[in-house]
Amino acid sequence: MTRATASWRNWTISTWRSHFRNILTTSVQYTVLTRCVLTRCVLDPSDYLEDEDLAGIAEFSTPAVLHHLGNAASKVSMDLLNEIFQLPPDLREILDTLLAMEKKAAYPADF
């Protein structure tokens, strides 16, 4: 057993809940960024998320837990995207313009 494996085996229920919530949040962010339905804009999640942000998924290794995580991420993402669809078309157009401007902005590599 590795040191990393031993450390998570000692986590409390509260720690697991917090970790699950963080992974769920990151999963929803990834889904919304790749399925951005404001209009035509699809964003690159690597501009907003680090590889390490989703690395914790591997700690949820049983099919039942992964199923629960997937269902929760799907439900939250769909609810959020449905809310975006409810925005008036002119507001969605403004948000799309802002996202396009942000995407075109050139930031220094070390920003």
Biopython code that builds the backbone (N, CA, C, O; Angstrom):
import numpy as np
from Bio.PDB.StructureBuilder import StructureBuilder

atoms = [
    (1, "MET", "N", (0.843, -1.173, 0.000)),
    (1, "MET", "CA", (0.000, 0.000, 0.000)),
    (1, "MET", "C", (0.893, 1.243, 0.000)),
    (1, "MET", "O", (1.817, 1.345, 0.807)),
    (2, "THR", "N", (0.623, 2.167, -0.887)),
    (2, "THR", "CA", (1.430, 3.381, -0.965)),
    (2, "THR", "C", (1.033, 4.357, 0.131)),
    (2, "THR", "O", (-0.015, 4.215, 0.760)),
    (3, "ARG", "N", (1.874, 5.334, 0.344)),
    (3, "ARG", "CA", (1.594, 6.353, 1.350)),
    (3, "ARG", "C", (0.315, 7.119, 0.996)),
    (3, "ARG", "O", (-0.498, 7.401, 1.876)),
    (4, "ALA", "N", (0.129, 7.463, -0.304)),
    (4, "ALA", "CA", (-1.059, 8.199, -0.730)),
    (4, "ALA", "C", (-2.321, 7.379, -0.478)),
    (4, "ALA", "O", (-3.328, 7.914, -0.015)),
    (5, "THR", "N", (-2.269, 6.076, -0.783)),
    (5, "THR", "CA", (-3.422, 5.204, -0.552)),
    (5, "THR", "C", (-3.719, 5.113, 0.931)),
    (5, "THR", "O", (-4.881, 5.151, 1.336)),
    (6, "ALA", "N", (-2.695, 4.995, 1.735)),
    (6, "ALA", "CA", (-2.893, 4.900, 3.178)),
    (6, "ALA", "C", (-3.530, 6.173, 3.724)),
    (6, "ALA", "O", (-4.358, 6.106, 4.632)),
    (7, "SER", "N", (-3.159, 7.324, 3.188)),
    (7, "SER", "CA", (-3.698, 8.572, 3.734)),
    (7, "SER", "C", (-5.183, 8.710, 3.445)),
    (7, "SER", "O", (-5.921, 9.142, 4.330)),
    (8, "TRP", "N", (-5.666, 8.364, 2.249)),
    (8, "TRP", "CA", (-7.088, 8.528, 1.995)),
    (8, "TRP", "C", (-7.924, 7.461, 2.683)),
    (8, "TRP", "O", (-9.118, 7.657, 2.909)),
    (9, "ARG", "N", (-7.318, 6.354, 3.010)),
    (9, "ARG", "CA", (-8.060, 5.316, 3.752)),
    (9, "ARG", "C", (-8.423, 5.788, 5.157)),
    (9, "ARG", "O", (-9.330, 5.235, 5.780)),
    (10, "ASN", "N", (-7.739, 6.781, 5.650)),
    (10, "ASN", "CA", (-8.003, 7.307, 6.993)),
    (10, "ASN", "C", (-8.927, 8.531, 6.987)),
    (10, "ASN", "O", (-9.157, 9.129, 8.038)),
    (11, "TRP", "N", (-9.456, 8.908, 5.829)),
    (11, "TRP", "CA", (-10.328, 10.066, 5.756)),
    (11, "TRP", "C", (-11.634, 9.828, 6.510)),
    (11, "TRP", "O", (-12.130, 8.704, 6.591)),
    (12, "THR", "N", (-12.170, 10.904, 7.054)),
    (12, "THR", "CA", (-13.472, 10.840, 7.717)),
    (12, "THR", "C", (-14.572, 10.988, 6.670)),
    (12, "THR", "O", (-14.303, 11.337, 5.520)),
    (13, "ILE", "N", (-15.789, 10.724, 7.071)),
    (13, "ILE", "CA", (-16.942, 10.901, 6.177)),
    (13, "ILE", "C", (-17.009, 12.353, 5.719)),
    (13, "ILE", "O", (-17.306, 12.622, 4.555)),
    (14, "SER", "N", (-16.741, 13.277, 6.610)),
    (14, "SER", "CA", (-16.766, 14.699, 6.272)),
    (14, "SER", "C", (-15.726, 15.029, 5.195)),
    (14, "SER", "O", (-15.999, 15.805, 4.280)),
    (15, "THR", "N", (-14.552, 14.443, 5.309)),
    (15, "THR", "CA", (-13.501, 14.664, 4.319)),
    (15, "THR", "C", (-13.916, 14.100, 2.966)),
    (15, "THR", "O", (-13.715, 14.741, 1.934)),
    (16, "TRP", "N", (-14.501, 12.884, 2.969)),
    (16, "TRP", "CA", (-14.970, 12.290, 1.710)),
    (16, "TRP", "C", (-16.064, 13.138, 1.073)),
    (16, "TRP", "O", (-16.062, 13.334, -0.142)),
    (17, "ARG", "N", (-16.993, 13.642, 1.873)),
    (17, "ARG", "CA", (-18.065, 14.502, 1.341)),
    (17, "ARG", "C", (-17.492, 15.758, 0.703)),
    (17, "ARG", "O", (-17.902, 16.157, -0.387)),
    (18, "SER", "N", (-16.548, 16.371, 1.388)),
    (18, "SER", "CA", (-15.919, 17.583, 0.865)),
    (18, "SER", "C", (-15.191, 17.280, -0.445)),
    (18, "SER", "O", (-15.296, 18.039, -1.409)),
    (19, "HIS", "N", (-14.463, 16.181, -0.476)),
    (19, "HIS", "CA", (-13.726, 15.780, -1.677)),
    (19, "HIS", "C", (-14.706, 15.484, -2.822)),
    (19, "HIS", "O", (-14.475, 15.897, -3.958)),
    (20, "PHE", "N", (-15.791, 14.774, -2.525)),
    (20, "PHE", "CA", (-16.810, 14.461, -3.528)),
    (20, "PHE", "C", (-17.415, 15.750, -4.083)),
    (20, "PHE", "O", (-17.608, 15.872, -5.292)),
    (21, "ARG", "N", (-17.711, 16.698, -3.219)),
    (21, "ARG", "CA", (-18.292, 17.987, -3.641)),
    (21, "ARG", "C", (-17.314, 18.733, -4.554)),
    (21, "ARG", "O", (-17.727, 19.322, -5.553)),
    (22, "ASN", "N", (-16.029, 18.710, -4.218)),
    (22, "ASN", "CA", (-15.027, 19.374, -5.066)),
    (22, "ASN", "C", (-14.931, 18.720, -6.447)),
    (22, "ASN", "O", (-14.854, 19.413, -7.461)),
    (23, "ILE", "N", (-14.936, 17.387, -6.482)),
    (23, "ILE", "CA", (-14.885, 16.677, -7.764)),
    (23, "ILE", "C", (-16.162, 16.937, -8.556)),
    (23, "ILE", "O", (-16.112, 17.116, -9.772)),
    (24, "LEU", "N", (-17.303, 16.958, -7.873)),
    (24, "LEU", "CA", (-18.573, 17.247, -8.544)),
    (24, "LEU", "C", (-18.552, 18.645, -9.149)),
    (24, "LEU", "O", (-18.971, 18.837, -10.291)),
    (25, "THR", "N", (-18.068, 19.615, -8.393)),
    (25, "THR", "CA", (-17.989, 20.991, -8.886)),
    (25, "THR", "C", (-17.114, 21.072, -10.133)),
    (25, "THR", "O", (-17.493, 21.706, -11.118)),
    (26, "THR", "N", (-15.958, 20.439, -10.093)),
    (26, "THR", "CA", (-15.050, 20.455, -11.235)),
    (26, "THR", "C", (-15.667, 19.737, -12.433)),
    (26, "THR", "O", (-15.508, 20.180, -13.571)),
    (27, "SER", "N", (-16.369, 18.632, -12.185)),
    (27, "SER", "CA", (-17.024, 17.898, -13.271)),
    (27, "SER", "C", (-18.092, 18.752, -13.943)),
    (27, "SER", "O", (-18.231, 18.731, -15.166)),
    (28, "VAL", "N", (-18.845, 19.501, -13.146)),
    (28, "VAL", "CA", (-19.876, 20.388, -13.701)),
    (28, "VAL", "C", (-19.215, 21.515, -14.490)),
    (28, "VAL", "O", (-19.680, 21.866, -15.574)),
    (29, "GLN", "N", (-18.149, 22.075, -13.963)),
    (29, "GLN", "CA", (-17.431, 23.121, -14.693)),
    (29, "GLN", "C", (-16.970, 22.601, -16.049)),
    (29, "GLN", "O", (-17.143, 23.273, -17.066)),
    (30, "TYR", "N", (-16.388, 21.418, -16.065)),
    (30, "TYR", "CA", (-15.906, 20.829, -17.314)),
    (30, "TYR", "C", (-17.060, 20.641, -18.297)),
    (30, "TYR", "O", (-16.943, 20.986, -19.473)),
    (31, "THR", "N", (-18.173, 20.094, -17.812)),
    (31, "THR", "CA", (-19.330, 19.844, -18.672)),
    (31, "THR", "C", (-19.877, 21.138, -19.254)),
    (31, "THR", "O", (-20.153, 21.216, -20.451)),
    (32, "VAL", "N", (-20.033, 22.141, -18.424)),
    (32, "VAL", "CA", (-20.604, 23.407, -18.894)),
    (32, "VAL", "C", (-19.648, 24.092, -19.874)),
    (32, "VAL", "O", (-20.089, 24.666, -20.870)),
    (33, "LEU", "N", (-18.362, 24.036, -19.602)),
    (33, "LEU", "CA", (-17.400, 24.657, -20.512)),
    (33, "LEU", "C", (-17.386, 23.981, -21.882)),
    (33, "LEU", "O", (-17.226, 24.650, -22.903)),
    (34, "THR", "N", (-17.550, 22.680, -21.907)),
    (34, "THR", "CA", (-17.499, 21.968, -23.190)),
    (34, "THR", "C", (-18.850, 21.918, -23.884)),
    (34, "THR", "O", (-18.928, 21.565, -25.061)),
    (35, "ARG", "N", (-19.906, 22.263, -23.176)),
    (35, "ARG", "CA", (-21.249, 22.236, -23.759)),
    (35, "ARG", "C", (-21.912, 23.598, -23.662)),
    (35, "ARG", "O", (-23.136, 23.703, -23.595)),
    (36, "CYS", "N", (-21.099, 24.629, -23.655)),
    (36, "CYS", "CA", (-21.600, 25.995, -23.488)),
    (36, "CYS", "C", (-22.665, 26.289, -24.544)),
    (36, "CYS", "O", (-22.361, 26.385, -25.733)),
    (37, "VAL", "N", (-23.896, 26.429, -24.107)),
    (37, "VAL", "CA", (-25.014, 26.591, -25.033)),
    (37, "VAL", "C", (-25.496, 28.028, -25.113)),
    (37, "VAL", "O", (-26.601, 28.287, -25.590)),
    (38, "LEU", "N", (-24.689, 28.950, -24.658)),
    (38, "LEU", "CA", (-25.132, 30.341, -24.750)),
    (38, "LEU", "C", (-25.494, 30.656, -26.193)),
    (38, "LEU", "O", (-26.552, 31.225, -26.461)),
    (39, "THR", "N", (-24.648, 30.299, -27.091)),
    (39, "THR", "CA", (-24.933, 30.376, -28.536)),
    (39, "THR", "C", (-23.991, 29.428, -29.234)),
    (39, "THR", "O", (-24.173, 28.212, -29.175)),
    (40, "ARG", "N", (-22.992, 29.964, -29.889)),
    (40, "ARG", "CA", (-22.072, 29.138, -30.673)),
    (40, "ARG", "C", (-20.780, 28.840, -29.929)),
    (40, "ARG", "O", (-19.905, 28.161, -30.468)),
    (41, "CYS", "N", (-20.643, 29.318, -28.738)),
    (41, "CYS", "CA", (-19.359, 29.300, -28.055)),
    (41, "CYS", "C", (-19.108, 27.971, -27.337)),
    (41, "CYS", "O", (-19.900, 27.560, -26.488)),
    (42, "VAL", "N", (-18.028, 27.316, -27.674)),
    (42, "VAL", "CA", (-17.563, 26.149, -26.936)),
    (42, "VAL", "C", (-16.176, 26.512, -26.421)),
    (42, "VAL", "O", (-15.278, 26.844, -27.195)),
    (43, "LEU", "N", (-16.020, 26.445, -25.128)),
    (43, "LEU", "CA", (-14.774, 26.879, -24.505)),
    (43, "LEU", "C", (-13.847, 25.693, -24.273)),
    (43, "LEU", "O", (-14.294, 24.554, -24.136)),
    (44, "ASP", "N", (-12.573, 25.974, -24.233)),
    (44, "ASP", "CA", (-11.570, 24.954, -23.953)),
    (44, "ASP", "C", (-11.402, 24.860, -22.440)),
    (44, "ASP", "O", (-10.923, 25.809, -21.818)),
    (45, "PRO", "N", (-11.784, 23.737, -21.834)),
    (45, "PRO", "CA", (-11.691, 23.622, -20.381)),
    (45, "PRO", "C", (-10.273, 23.759, -19.850)),
    (45, "PRO", "O", (-10.089, 24.128, -18.691)),
    (46, "SER", "N", (-9.264, 23.471, -20.671)),
    (46, "SER", "CA", (-7.886, 23.590, -20.193)),
    (46, "SER", "C", (-7.495, 25.045, -19.932)),
    (46, "SER", "O", (-6.495, 25.307, -19.262)),
    (47, "ASP", "N", (-8.281, 25.993, -20.459)),
    (47, "ASP", "CA", (-8.039, 27.400, -20.157)),
    (47, "ASP", "C", (-8.509, 27.764, -18.746)),
    (47, "ASP", "O", (-8.113, 28.795, -18.202)),
    (48, "TYR", "N", (-9.344, 26.924, -18.165)),
    (48, "TYR", "CA", (-9.956, 27.230, -16.876)),
    (48, "TYR", "C", (-9.657, 26.198, -15.793)),
    (48, "TYR", "O", (-9.714, 26.514, -14.604)),
    (49, "LEU", "N", (-9.341, 24.974, -16.190)),
    (49, "LEU", "CA", (-9.115, 23.896, -15.230)),
    (49, "LEU", "C", (-7.723, 23.301, -15.420)),
    (49, "LEU", "O", (-7.200, 23.257, -16.534)),
    (50, "GLU", "N", (-7.145, 22.852, -14.340)),
    (50, "GLU", "CA", (-5.852, 22.165, -14.372)),
    (50, "GLU", "C", (-6.105, 20.654, -14.395)),
    (50, "GLU", "O", (-7.161, 20.196, -13.960)),
    (51, "ASP", "N", (-5.159, 19.896, -14.890)),
    (51, "ASP", "CA", (-5.291, 18.437, -14.909)),
    (51, "ASP", "C", (-5.549, 17.886, -13.507)),
    (51, "ASP", "O", (-6.310, 16.934, -13.337)),
    (52, "GLU", "N", (-4.920, 18.482, -12.525)),
    (52, "GLU", "CA", (-5.058, 18.010, -11.148)),
    (52, "GLU", "C", (-6.479, 18.190, -10.606)),
    (52, "GLU", "O", (-6.881, 17.501, -9.669)),
    (53, "ASP", "N", (-7.229, 19.114, -11.195)),
    (53, "ASP", "CA", (-8.589, 19.373, -10.709)),
    (53, "ASP", "C", (-9.482, 18.143, -10.827)),
    (53, "ASP", "O", (-10.371, 17.944, -10.000)),
    (54, "LEU", "N", (-9.260, 17.327, -11.834)),
    (54, "LEU", "CA", (-10.064, 16.116, -12.028)),
    (54, "LEU", "C", (-9.334, 14.844, -11.602)),
    (54, "LEU", "O", (-9.885, 13.749, -11.714)),
    (55, "ALA", "N", (-8.125, 14.975, -11.124)),
    (55, "ALA", "CA", (-7.343, 13.794, -10.751)),
    (55, "ALA", "C", (-7.986, 13.006, -9.619)),
    (55, "ALA", "O", (-7.814, 11.789, -9.547)),
    (56, "GLY", "N", (-8.710, 13.660, -8.748)),
    (56, "GLY", "CA", (-9.329, 12.990, -7.605)),
    (56, "GLY", "C", (-10.420, 12.006, -7.967)),
    (56, "GLY", "O", (-10.842, 11.218, -7.121)),
    (57, "ILE", "N", (-10.887, 12.033, -9.209)),
    (57, "ILE", "CA", (-11.919, 11.085, -9.627)),
    (57, "ILE", "C", (-11.444, 9.652, -9.440)),
    (57, "ILE", "O", (-12.246, 8.768, -9.137)),
    (58, "ALA", "N", (-10.156, 9.415, -9.615)),
    (58, "ALA", "CA", (-9.614, 8.067, -9.488)),
    (58, "ALA", "C", (-9.810, 7.488, -8.087)),
    (58, "ALA", "O", (-9.788, 6.269, -7.915)),
    (59, "GLU", "N", (-10.001, 8.344, -7.088)),
    (59, "GLU", "CA", (-10.209, 7.856, -5.729)),
    (59, "GLU", "C", (-11.614, 7.306, -5.534)),
    (59, "GLU", "O", (-11.871, 6.586, -4.569)),
    (60, "PHE", "N", (-12.523, 7.638, -6.442)),
    (60, "PHE", "CA", (-13.876, 7.099, -6.409)),
    (60, "PHE", "C", (-13.924, 5.972, -7.432)),
    (60, "PHE", "O", (-14.352, 6.169, -8.569)),
    (61, "SER", "N", (-13.481, 4.791, -7.014)),
    (61, "SER", "CA", (-13.187, 3.729, -7.977)),
    (61, "SER", "C", (-14.255, 2.650, -8.083)),
    (61, "SER", "O", (-14.124, 1.762, -8.926)),
    (62, "THR", "N", (-15.289, 2.683, -7.283)),
    (62, "THR", "CA", (-16.305, 1.635, -7.406)),
    (62, "THR", "C", (-17.376, 2.084, -8.394)),
    (62, "THR", "O", (-17.664, 3.277, -8.493)),
    (63, "PRO", "N", (-17.961, 1.152, -9.119)),
    (63, "PRO", "CA", (-19.006, 1.520, -10.085)),
    (63, "PRO", "C", (-20.168, 2.279, -9.446)),
    (63, "PRO", "O", (-20.702, 3.210, -10.050)),
    (64, "ALA", "N", (-20.561, 1.897, -8.246)),
    (64, "ALA", "CA", (-21.691, 2.568, -7.592)),
    (64, "ALA", "C", (-21.388, 4.038, -7.305)),
    (64, "ALA", "O", (-22.239, 4.901, -7.520)),
    (65, "VAL", "N", (-20.187, 4.323, -6.823)),
    (65, "VAL", "CA", (-19.813, 5.702, -6.506)),
    (65, "VAL", "C", (-19.641, 6.511, -7.790)),
    (65, "VAL", "O", (-20.082, 7.658, -7.855)),
    (66, "LEU", "N", (-19.012, 5.937, -8.803)),
    (66, "LEU", "CA", (-18.862, 6.636, -10.080)),
    (66, "LEU", "C", (-20.221, 6.910, -10.709)),
    (66, "LEU", "O", (-20.427, 7.966, -11.307)),
    (67, "HIS", "N", (-21.145, 5.970, -10.579)),
    (67, "HIS", "CA", (-22.500, 6.168, -11.085)),
    (67, "HIS", "C", (-23.178, 7.339, -10.362)),
    (67, "HIS", "O", (-23.832, 8.173, -10.988)),
    (68, "HIS", "N", (-23.014, 7.386, -9.056)),
    (68, "HIS", "CA", (-23.595, 8.470, -8.263)),
    (68, "HIS", "C", (-22.982, 9.817, -8.661)),
    (68, "HIS", "O", (-23.699, 10.805, -8.821)),
    (69, "LEU", "N", (-21.662, 9.851, -8.819)),
    (69, "LEU", "CA", (-20.978, 11.075, -9.233)),
    (69, "LEU", "C", (-21.444, 11.512, -10.621)),
    (69, "LEU", "O", (-21.730, 12.690, -10.838)),
    (70, "GLY", "N", (-21.520, 10.575, -11.553)),
    (70, "GLY", "CA", (-21.965, 10.893, -12.905)),
    (70, "GLY", "C", (-23.389, 11.409, -12.940)),
    (70, "GLY", "O", (-23.679, 12.383, -13.635)),
    (71, "ASN", "N", (-24.290, 10.761, -12.192)),
    (71, "ASN", "CA", (-25.680, 11.227, -12.140)),
    (71, "ASN", "C", (-25.781, 12.619, -11.542)),
    (71, "ASN", "O", (-26.524, 13.462, -12.046)),
    (72, "ALA", "N", (-25.036, 12.864, -10.468)),
    (72, "ALA", "CA", (-25.073, 14.178, -9.824)),
    (72, "ALA", "C", (-24.525, 15.254, -10.765)),
    (72, "ALA", "O", (-25.109, 16.332, -10.882)),
    (73, "ALA", "N", (-23.413, 14.966, -11.432)),
    (73, "ALA", "CA", (-22.831, 15.944, -12.357)),
    (73, "ALA", "C", (-23.776, 16.215, -13.520)),
    (73, "ALA", "O", (-23.921, 17.360, -13.949)),
    (74, "SER", "N", (-24.412, 15.182, -14.028)),
    (74, "SER", "CA", (-25.357, 15.340, -15.136)),
    (74, "SER", "C", (-26.552, 16.191, -14.713)),
    (74, "SER", "O", (-26.958, 17.094, -15.444)),
    (75, "LYS", "N", (-27.111, 15.911, -13.551)),
    (75, "LYS", "CA", (-28.290, 16.655, -13.074)),
    (75, "LYS", "C", (-27.959, 18.125, -12.857)),
    (75, "LYS", "O", (-28.689, 19.003, -13.317)),
    (76, "VAL", "N", (-26.866, 18.394, -12.162)),
    (76, "VAL", "CA", (-26.488, 19.780, -11.878)),
    (76, "VAL", "C", (-26.173, 20.528, -13.179)),
    (76, "VAL", "O", (-26.583, 21.675, -13.354)),
    (77, "SER", "N", (-25.448, 19.877, -14.081)),
    (77, "SER", "CA", (-25.096, 20.508, -15.364)),
    (77, "SER", "C", (-26.348, 20.821, -16.174)),
    (77, "SER", "O", (-26.488, 21.921, -16.709)),
    (78, "MET", "N", (-27.261, 19.850, -16.264)),
    (78, "MET", "CA", (-28.493, 20.065, -17.027)),
    (78, "MET", "C", (-29.326, 21.189, -16.429)),
    (78, "MET", "O", (-29.871, 22.013, -17.162)),
    (79, "ASP", "N", (-29.429, 21.231, -15.107)),
    (79, "ASP", "CA", (-30.176, 22.315, -14.457)),
    (79, "ASP", "C", (-29.552, 23.671, -14.773)),
    (79, "ASP", "O", (-30.264, 24.629, -15.073)),
    (80, "LEU", "N", (-28.240, 23.754, -14.707)),
    (80, "LEU", "CA", (-27.542, 25.004, -14.993)),
    (80, "LEU", "C", (-27.713, 25.413, -16.454)),
    (80, "LEU", "O", (-28.014, 26.569, -16.750)),
    (81, "LEU", "N", (-27.522, 24.464, -17.361)),
    (81, "LEU", "CA", (-27.655, 24.772, -18.779)),
    (81, "LEU", "C", (-29.099, 25.136, -19.139)),
    (81, "LEU", "O", (-29.322, 25.990, -19.996)),
    (82, "ASN", "N", (-30.070, 24.505, -18.500)),
    (82, "ASN", "CA", (-31.472, 24.878, -18.721)),
    (82, "ASN", "C", (-31.748, 26.304, -18.250)),
    (82, "ASN", "O", (-32.514, 27.032, -18.882)),
    (83, "GLU", "N", (-31.128, 26.699, -17.147)),
    (83, "GLU", "CA", (-31.266, 28.083, -16.673)),
    (83, "GLU", "C", (-30.693, 29.063, -17.691)),
    (83, "GLU", "O", (-31.269, 30.125, -17.932)),
    (84, "ILE", "N", (-29.571, 28.707, -18.279)),
    (84, "ILE", "CA", (-28.959, 29.564, -19.298)),
    (84, "ILE", "C", (-29.896, 29.688, -20.496)),
    (84, "ILE", "O", (-30.050, 30.771, -21.060)),
    (85, "PHE", "N", (-30.524, 28.569, -20.885)),
    (85, "PHE", "CA", (-31.466, 28.604, -22.006)),
    (85, "PHE", "C", (-32.652, 29.527, -21.732)),
    (85, "PHE", "O", (-33.256, 30.057, -22.665)),
    (86, "GLN", "N", (-32.982, 29.719, -20.464)),
    (86, "GLN", "CA", (-34.123, 30.551, -20.102)),
    (86, "GLN", "C", (-33.817, 32.047, -20.205)),
    (86, "GLN", "O", (-34.726, 32.876, -20.157)),
    (87, "LEU", "N", (-32.543, 32.384, -20.345)),
    (87, "LEU", "CA", (-32.180, 33.798, -20.475)),
    (87, "LEU", "C", (-32.766, 34.367, -21.760)),
    (87, "LEU", "O", (-32.870, 33.655, -22.759)),
    (88, "PRO", "N", (-33.150, 35.645, -21.747)),
    (88, "PRO", "CA", (-33.635, 36.263, -22.981)),
    (88, "PRO", "C", (-32.544, 36.223, -24.053)),
    (88, "PRO", "O", (-31.360, 36.327, -23.734)),
    (89, "PRO", "N", (-32.936, 36.072, -25.326)),
    (89, "PRO", "CA", (-31.944, 35.960, -26.406)),
    (89, "PRO", "C", (-30.951, 37.120, -26.447)),
    (89, "PRO", "O", (-29.775, 36.903, -26.739)),
    (90, "ASP", "N", (-31.395, 38.345, -26.162)),
    (90, "ASP", "CA", (-30.461, 39.472, -26.212)),
    (90, "ASP", "C", (-29.406, 39.373, -25.109)),
    (90, "ASP", "O", (-28.259, 39.768, -25.317)),
    (91, "LEU", "N", (-29.776, 38.855, -23.951)),
    (91, "LEU", "CA", (-28.801, 38.681, -22.875)),
    (91, "LEU", "C", (-27.829, 37.552, -23.218)),
    (91, "LEU", "O", (-26.636, 37.662, -22.935)),
    (92, "ARG", "N", (-28.319, 36.476, -23.818)),
    (92, "ARG", "CA", (-27.428, 35.389, -24.252)),
    (92, "ARG", "C", (-26.436, 35.902, -25.292)),
    (92, "ARG", "O", (-25.276, 35.492, -25.302)),
    (93, "GLU", "N", (-26.892, 36.796, -26.166)),
    (93, "GLU", "CA", (-25.998, 37.364, -27.183)),
    (93, "GLU", "C", (-24.909, 38.217, -26.541)),
    (93, "GLU", "O", (-23.755, 38.182, -26.969)),
    (94, "ILE", "N", (-25.275, 38.981, -25.514)),
    (94, "ILE", "CA", (-24.286, 39.790, -24.794)),
    (94, "ILE", "C", (-23.264, 38.882, -24.112)),
    (94, "ILE", "O", (-22.062, 39.135, -24.184)),
    (95, "LEU", "N", (-23.733, 37.841, -23.459)),
    (95, "LEU", "CA", (-22.816, 36.910, -22.793)),
    (95, "LEU", "C", (-21.916, 36.213, -23.801)),
    (95, "LEU", "O", (-20.730, 36.013, -23.539)),
    (96, "ASP", "N", (-22.467, 35.843, -24.944)),
    (96, "ASP", "CA", (-21.664, 35.211, -25.985)),
    (96, "ASP", "C", (-20.577, 36.160, -26.469)),
    (96, "ASP", "O", (-19.440, 35.742, -26.685)),
    (97, "THR", "N", (-20.917, 37.426, -26.638)),
    (97, "THR", "CA", (-19.938, 38.426, -27.073)),
    (97, "THR", "C", (-18.831, 38.571, -26.041)),
    (97, "THR", "O", (-17.655, 38.649, -26.397)),
    (98, "LEU", "N", (-19.197, 38.607, -24.768)),
    (98, "LEU", "CA", (-18.192, 38.716, -23.703)),
    (98, "LEU", "C", (-17.281, 37.492, -23.678)),
    (98, "LEU", "O", (-16.068, 37.622, -23.508)),
    (99, "LEU", "N", (-17.861, 36.310, -23.847)),
    (99, "LEU", "CA", (-17.044, 35.093, -23.873)),
    (99, "LEU", "C", (-16.104, 35.089, -25.073)),
    (99, "LEU", "O", (-14.945, 34.691, -24.956)),
    (100, "ALA", "N", (-16.596, 35.527, -26.210)),
    (100, "ALA", "CA", (-15.748, 35.585, -27.408)),
    (100, "ALA", "C", (-14.607, 36.574, -27.207)),
    (100, "ALA", "O", (-13.475, 36.312, -27.615)),
    (101, "MET", "N", (-14.903, 37.715, -26.576)),
    (101, "MET", "CA", (-13.854, 38.704, -26.314)),
    (101, "MET", "C", (-12.809, 38.134, -25.363)),
    (101, "MET", "O", (-11.611, 38.342, -25.553)),
    (102, "GLU", "N", (-13.265, 37.416, -24.340)),
    (102, "GLU", "CA", (-12.334, 36.818, -23.387)),
    (102, "GLU", "C", (-11.468, 35.770, -24.076)),
    (102, "GLU", "O", (-10.272, 35.664, -23.805)),
    (103, "LYS", "N", (-12.084, 34.999, -24.968)),
    (103, "LYS", "CA", (-11.356, 33.949, -25.664)),
    (103, "LYS", "C", (-10.267, 34.534, -26.566)),
    (103, "LYS", "O", (-9.204, 33.935, -26.734)),
    (104, "LYS", "N", (-10.537, 35.702, -27.143)),
    (104, "LYS", "CA", (-9.570, 36.339, -28.045)),
    (104, "LYS", "C", (-8.485, 37.097, -27.291)),
    (104, "LYS", "O", (-7.432, 37.393, -27.854)),
    (105, "ALA", "N", (-8.732, 37.414, -26.017)),
    (105, "ALA", "CA", (-7.761, 38.184, -25.236)),
    (105, "ALA", "C", (-6.443, 37.425, -25.152)),
    (105, "ALA", "O", (-6.419, 36.223, -24.886)),
    (106, "ALA", "N", (-5.373, 38.129, -25.376)),
    (106, "ALA", "CA", (-4.048, 37.507, -25.319)),
    (106, "ALA", "C", (-3.419, 37.816, -23.972)),
    (106, "ALA", "O", (-3.071, 38.961, -23.684)),
    (107, "TYR", "N", (-3.276, 36.782, -23.151)),
    (107, "TYR", "CA", (-2.633, 36.939, -21.855)),
    (107, "TYR", "C", (-1.214, 36.406, -21.940)),
    (107, "TYR", "O", (-0.960, 35.448, -22.670)),
    (108, "PRO", "N", (-0.293, 37.001, -21.216)),
    (108, "PRO", "CA", (1.057, 36.439, -21.175)),
    (108, "PRO", "C", (1.018, 35.018, -20.613)),
    (108, "PRO", "O", (0.139, 34.690, -19.817)),
    (109, "ALA", "N", (1.939, 34.201, -21.012)),
    (109, "ALA", "CA", (1.964, 32.802, -20.594)),
    (109, "ALA", "C", (2.051, 32.655, -19.079)),
    (109, "ALA", "O", (1.534, 31.682, -18.531)),
    (110, "ASP", "N", (2.682, 33.583, -18.402)),
    (110, "ASP", "CA", (2.837, 33.472, -16.954)),
    (110, "ASP", "C", (1.762, 34.233, -16.193)),
    (110, "ASP", "O", (1.917, 34.459, -14.993)),
    (111, "PHE", "N", (0.698, 34.629, -16.837)),
    (111, "PHE", "CA", (-0.374, 35.402, -16.202)),
    (111, "PHE", "C", (-1.146, 34.570, -15.235)),
    (111, "PHE", "O", (-2.086, 35.062, -14.611)),
]
sb = StructureBuilder()
sb.init_structure("model")
sb.init_model(0)
sb.init_chain("A")
sb.init_seg("    ")
for serial, (resi, resn, name, xyz) in enumerate(atoms, 1):
    if name == "N":
        sb.init_residue(resn, " ", resi, " ")
    sb.init_atom(name, np.array(xyz, "f"), 0.0, 1.0, " ", f" {name:<3s}", serial, name[0])
structure = sb.get_structure()
